[in-house]
């Protein structure tokens, strides 16, 4: 399926679902990785996980903004 065809078939609930999944992943990273004792003791590892969470947060913001723009008139 081409990207344009996929885009045509998506509705606002697909974007809401993507936001939810990103949130679940971010919570899991925070609760199960950042709070792990071994990771707390390893600053470079913790820093890399923190960067990953920041990238996920940026993706969360992006998909929310895209959804707002795409569906604001509906």
N, C-alpha and C positions, 0 to 999 in steps of 0.2 A: 504494500500500500504506500503510495507516495505521500510525502509530508503534507501537501495541500489537501489531499483526500482525508488524511487523519485529522487535520485541523478542522475541516468542514464538519466532521462527525463528533467533535467534542462539544460538550455543553459545560455550563458553569459548575456542575457537580463533579465533573472530571478534575477541574482545577481545585475545587474544594477538597477532593480526595487527595490530590497531590500535596496540598498544604498540610493535611492531616498526617500523611505518611512522612513528610519531612519533619514535622513536629515530633512524631513518635521516634524517629531515628535520632533526633537531637536529644530528646529526653533519655533514650537508651545510652547514648554516648556519655552524657553527663552522669547519669546514675550508675552505670555499670563499668565505665572506663575511667572517667576522671576521679571517681571515688574509690577506685581499686588501690589498695595499699602499695602494690609494686609500682604502679604508675605514679602515685603521689611521691615516691622516692626517686623517680627518674625524671628530672626536669626537661630533658630533651624530648623524651617520649610524650610527656604531658603537654609540652609546647606544640608538638605536631598534632596531637589530638585536638587541642584547643583551636589550632588553625583549621582543622577539618570541620569543627563545629561552626566556626566563623563562616566558612564557605557554605555550609548548609544553611546558615541563617541568611546569607546573601541570596541563596537560591530561593528560600522561603519568601523573602521580600520581593524578588523578581517575579515569581509565579503569582503572588498576590496582586502585584501591580498590573501584570498582563491580564489577569482575570478581571480586575476592576475596569481596565480600558476596554476590554473585549465585550463585556456584558453590562456595562453601565447604562446602556439605553434600553435594556430589556426589562 
